[in-house]
């Protein structure tokens, strides 16, 4: 039986995220950021998990600053966390910081054991 790697709750990743004011808060426009080299760790096996994270949102008053977003996503590199948990955690953190009108986080993870997994979490109505 494999050992479960604990979820690192002692790291407050949300503090890594920075924002800037949306110059067009009265217009609904789609912002899409794609991180092609996302890495975390399987909490059951300890093996690295690789994936593509796509962050799509309609901003209200704030937009996420890209360098801080990159560092935020990289902070999961050594964390033992399931696909479903990491996608929902990213959504929760970004919604808390940005308070967007709508947001979707999509994780497309590399094949593991013959299965390719995609996890999508959504906040609000588009």
C-alpha distance (Angstrom), angle and dihedral (degrees) to the residues before:
residue distance angle dihedral
X1 . . .
X2 3.80 . .
X3 3.76 123.4 .
X4 3.82 120.0 -114.8
X5 3.81 113.4 -124.2
X6 3.80 108.7 -138.9
X7 3.77 120.4 -112.0
X8 3.81 108.2 -110.1
X9 3.79 101.7 -121.7
X10 3.80 93.4 158.5
X11 3.81 91.9 75.1
X12 3.81 113.6 83.7
X13 3.79 97.8 -152.8
X14 3.79 93.2 170.8
X15 3.82 88.9 74.7
X16 3.82 88.5 66.7
X17 3.81 91.7 65.2
X18 3.80 118.7 95.4
X19 3.79 127.9 -174.4
X20 3.78 142.0 -161.8
X21 3.79 131.2 -157.3
X22 3.80 118.3 -85.2
X23 3.82 106.1 -120.3
X24 3.82 91.5 -156.1
X25 3.83 106.7 42.1
X26 3.81 92.7 152.6
X27 3.80 93.1 57.8
X28 3.79 122.9 74.1
X29 3.80 107.3 -138.7
X30 3.78 129.3 158.1
X31 3.80 120.8 -114.5
X32 3.81 116.3 -165.8
X33 3.81 126.1 -172.4
X34 3.81 121.1 -178.6
X35 3.80 123.8 -163.3
X36 3.80 106.8 -163.7
X37 3.81 97.3 -176.6
X38 3.81 105.0 50.1
X39 3.80 114.6 156.2
X40 3.79 133.7 -176.1
X41 3.81 134.2 150.3
X42 3.80 128.4 -100.0
X43 3.82 104.2 -116.8
X44 3.82 91.8 -147.5
X45 3.79 102.0 46.6
X46 3.79 103.7 20.4
X47 3.81 88.7 -129.8
X48 3.81 119.9 136.4
X49 3.79 118.2 -99.4
X50 3.80 119.2 -150.0
X51 3.75 127.5 -162.4
X52 3.76 151.7 142.3
X53 3.80 116.8 -104.1
X54 3.81 117.3 -158.9
X55 3.79 117.0 -167.2
X56 3.81 114.7 -166.3
X57 3.78 123.4 176.6
X58 3.77 148.2 154.3
X59 3.78 106.5 -132.6
X60 3.77 124.7 -135.3
X61 3.82 109.9 -173.1
X62 3.81 101.1 -28.5
X63 3.81 139.4 50.3
X64 3.79 126.1 -163.2
X65 3.81 118.1 -107.7
X66 3.81 108.1 -123.2
X67 3.80 101.5 -137.3
X68 3.80 90.6 52.2
X69 3.82 89.8 47.4
X70 3.80 89.8 52.9
X71 3.82 91.7 51.8
X72 3.80 91.0 45.0
X73 3.82 92.1 53.7
X74 3.82 91.6 44.2
X75 3.81 89.4 54.8
X76 3.83 88.6 74.0
X77 3.82 90.9 61.8
X78 3.80 96.0 102.9
X79 3.79 98.6 26.2
X80 3.79 121.9 115.2
X81 3.80 102.4 -134.1
X82 3.81 136.3 141.4
X83 3.83 119.5 -117.3
X84 3.79 92.6 -112.5
X85 3.79 92.2 50.3
X86 3.79 96.9 48.1
X87 3.81 93.5 49.6
X88 3.80 92.6 49.2
X89 3.81 91.8 44.1
X90 3.81 91.4 52.6
X91 3.80 89.6 48.9
X92 3.82 93.0 48.4
X93 3.81 93.1 48.1
X94 3.80 95.3 46.7
X95 3.81 92.9 45.3
X96 3.81 89.9 50.4
X97 3.81 92.6 51.4
X98 3.82 101.1 36.2
X99 3.81 104.1 28.1
X100 3.82 89.9 -152.0
X101 3.79 125.8 -168.1
X102 3.81 88.0 -124.2
X103 3.81 135.6 -4.6
X104 3.80 138.4 -179.0
X105 3.80 126.6 -171.7
X106 3.79 115.9 -164.2
X107 3.79 123.6 -172.1
X108 3.80 118.9 -167.6
X109 3.78 107.0 -172.1
X110 3.80 128.0 -162.5
X111 3.77 120.9 -102.5
X112 3.80 114.0 -76.9
X113 3.80 120.4 179.6
X114 3.79 90.8 -9.0
X115 3.82 93.7 -54.7
X116 3.79 127.5 107.7
X117 3.80 112.9 -156.9
X118 3.80 131.0 -154.9
X119 3.80 121.5 -174.1
X120 3.82 122.3 -171.4
X121 3.81 125.4 -173.4
X122 3.82 123.4 -176.8
X123 3.81 135.8 -163.3
X124 3.80 121.5 -162.6
X125 3.79 130.7 -13.0
X126 3.76 123.3 -64.3
